[in-house]
Amino acid sequence: MTEEWDAGRLDSDLENAGFDTLAVRAGQRRGPEAEHGEALFLTSSYVFRSAADAAACFAGEAKGNVYSRYMNPTVRTFEERMAALEGAEQAVATASGMAAIMAMIMSLCSAGDHVLVSRSVFGATVSLFDKYFKRFGLEYGYVELTDLGGWKAACKPNTRLFFVESPSNPLAQLVDIRGLAGIAREQGALLAVDNCFCTPALQKPLELGADLIIHSATKYIDGQGRCLGGLVAGRREHMQEVVGFLRTAGPTLSPFNAWVFLKGLETLRLRMQAHCASAQYLAEWLEAQPEVEHVYYAGLPSHPQHELARTQQKAFGAVVSFEVRGDRAAAWRFIDATRLMSITANLGDSKTTITHPATTTHGRLSPETRATAGIKENLIRLAIGLEEVEDLQVDLQRGLSALSL
Ligand SMILES: *Cc1c(COP(=O)(O)O)cnc(C)c1O
């Protein structure tokens, strides 16, 4: 009954709604018993009216919740809101970003399929392919993110999926998503984009021709470093496969985490705008410092893909990486001299973080692989948070001063 009361109102009211309205309202259930906020259904299972009702729900003949590995109203609200923001037919929530990548590959690929992966993806994504998918007969290869010709050349008759992150971490390289989507389509392959760094507030890969979106909701969707979660979004036919895998295999999202993410989403665009404004200011300032050799930030006109970033993204994100004059010792001196920033590898938090990629996030790679990836010993990565930008600048100045000691 609540179901009917809801549907009409939601569909008609949000049809032409803007991003911020969707971020606050999409997926919200209204009904005589609903709360003003999103109800947290912290329950593993549900009760039925009768034995016959239970049988009908289990058989899928009647609508109804069965068990929280199958469905949960709070998780469903989060999925519907994310689908609305990404412009996807459907979104499916997972226990973490890595669970989203695993669920996508397990449900859409088989042994003997070939997958092309950008060389610049999250470290655990590389391990997932190299240590696990390989054991189950999945063929795959790595391609330079920015090189469209390389993607085309690496295709095989059995290429089923392309997987990229754009912009990449930590060097802020981009791929022309529209161009890559065209190559994937010619090949009959699907294009999946990990949209973690931009979020739908800055970039909508499905509108650019991608087929699938991956998220680590742990980052900007939460935005305050509290919960792990992830998401796959795309067309209904593909999402049905992902749902099937998750229900059976189990890495579904906790309703509590979904409820936290719903609160995070309400301020997503405002937060991203503030993150990006501070990142732009600090990137420009760092670039002007004599102790800094190079700054990697797509918002700088000196970035080789600045124009692509301007057309593909609404803003340039909050990750700013730079090389200081000197070696690893210099980079460590810089990091240790900061007082405000958190020395941690996480990102997408209101607290600014500072990281030495060569010895943390990329520390397990061989020196040769690290060199190919362009991760130098004097590279530092910042993920700019929401503190006063002047205070962050003072903190970075402490780092610069430590270089000349
Ligand atoms: C953090 C991250 C992941 C993994 O997400 P978890 O929630 O930590 O499992 C995947 N991709 C990118 C780009 C990330 O930054």
PDBQT file of the ligand as one rigid body, heavy atoms in Angstrom, charges set to zero:
ROOT
HETATM    1  C1  LIG A 501      39.453   3.307  -2.987  1.00  0.00    +0.000 C 
HETATM    2  C2  LIG A 501      39.250   2.979  -4.399  1.00  0.00    +0.000 A 
HETATM    3  C3  LIG A 501      38.742   1.734  -4.778  1.00  0.00    +0.000 A 
HETATM    4  C4  LIG A 501      38.440   0.643  -3.774  1.00  0.00    +0.000 C 
HETATM    5  O1  LIG A 501      37.396   1.007  -2.954  1.00  0.00    +0.000 OA
HETATM    6  P1  LIG A 501      37.180   0.385  -1.483  1.00  0.00    +0.000 P 
HETATM    7  O2  LIG A 501      35.895   1.009  -1.051  1.00  0.00    +0.000 OA
HETATM    8  O3  LIG A 501      38.356   0.764  -0.653  1.00  0.00    +0.000 OA
HETATM    9  O4  LIG A 501      37.061  -1.083  -1.644  1.00  0.00    +0.000 OA
HETATM   10  C5  LIG A 501      38.543   1.497  -6.123  1.00  0.00    +0.000 A 
HETATM   11  N1  LIG A 501      38.833   2.432  -7.045  1.00  0.00    +0.000 NA
HETATM   12  C6  LIG A 501      39.330   3.640  -6.704  1.00  0.00    +0.000 A 
HETATM   13  C7  LIG A 501      39.632   4.631  -7.771  1.00  0.00    +0.000 C 
HETATM   14  C8  LIG A 501      39.559   3.957  -5.381  1.00  0.00    +0.000 A 
HETATM   15  O5  LIG A 501      40.080   5.154  -5.046  1.00  0.00    +0.000 OA
ENDROOT
TORSDOF 0
